[in-house]
Amino acid sequence: MRIIKKYVEHIAEEIEGAKEYAEQYIEHKAKGNMQAANKYREMASDELKHATYLHEFAVKEVEDISKIYSPPVEMLEKWEHEHKKYVENVAVIKQILAM
């Protein structure tokens, strides 16, 4: 279960970075500085990619643990909360980057 907690922490870090870069993308795009905007967009996309990889690892870990034993309900509830937060944040960031 510690590994899932680590994945969740790393996912949050990557999502936070993606949000910051996406905001910079919009800011530079609004100023007409497309060279910087495109670099920030690329960095945000890279951070999203990292978060996605980590999320995939976490999902697999939860599945693997569930095959061995029934994880505590509390753990599964925490994971579901984090999974939902991940999905929502990715959707917001992708919307920003689509602007």
KAZIFEN-V120334 format. One record per residue. RES is the residue in three letters. SS is DSSP state (hx for helix, st for strand, lp for the rest). Layout:
res:RES ss:SS
res:RES ss:SS
This chain:
res:MET ss:lp
res:ARG ss:hx
res:ILE ss:hx
res:ILE ss:hx
res:LYS ss:hx
res:LYS ss:hx
res:TYR ss:hx
res:VAL ss:hx
res:GLU ss:hx
res:HIS ss:hx
res:ILE ss:hx
res:ALA ss:hx
res:GLU ss:hx
res:GLU ss:hx
res:ILE ss:hx
res:GLU ss:hx
res:GLY ss:hx
res:ALA ss:hx
res:LYS ss:hx
res:GLU ss:hx
res:TYR ss:hx
res:ALA ss:hx
res:GLU ss:hx
res:GLN ss:hx
res:TYR ss:hx
res:ILE ss:hx
res:GLU ss:hx
res:HIS ss:hx
res:LYS ss:hx
res:ALA ss:hx
res:LYS ss:lp
res:GLY ss:lp
res:ASN ss:lp
res:MET ss:hx
res:GLN ss:hx
res:ALA ss:hx
res:ALA ss:hx
res:ASN ss:hx
res:LYS ss:hx
res:TYR ss:hx
res:ARG ss:hx
res:GLU ss:hx
res:MET ss:hx
res:ALA ss:hx
res:SER ss:hx
res:ASP ss:hx
res:GLU ss:hx
res:LEU ss:hx
res:LYS ss:hx
res:HIS ss:hx
res:ALA ss:hx
res:THR ss:hx
res:TYR ss:hx
res:LEU ss:hx
res:HIS ss:hx
res:GLU ss:hx
res:PHE ss:hx
res:ALA ss:hx
res:VAL ss:hx
res:LYS ss:hx
res:GLU ss:hx
res:VAL ss:hx
res:GLU ss:hx
res:ASP ss:hx
res:ILE ss:hx
res:SER ss:hx
res:LYS ss:hx
res:ILE ss:hx
res:TYR ss:lp
res:SER ss:lp
res:PRO ss:lp
res:PRO ss:lp
res:VAL ss:hx
res:GLU ss:hx
res:MET ss:hx
res:LEU ss:hx
res:GLU ss:hx
res:LYS ss:hx
res:TRP ss:hx
res:GLU ss:hx
res:HIS ss:hx
res:GLU ss:hx
res:HIS ss:hx
res:LYS ss:hx
res:LYS ss:hx
res:TYR ss:hx
res:VAL ss:hx
res:GLU ss:hx
res:ASN ss:hx
res:VAL ss:hx
res:ALA ss:hx
res:VAL ss:hx
res:ILE ss:hx
res:LYS ss:hx
res:GLN ss:hx
res:ILE ss:hx
res:LEU ss:hx
res:ALA ss:lp
res:MET ss:lp
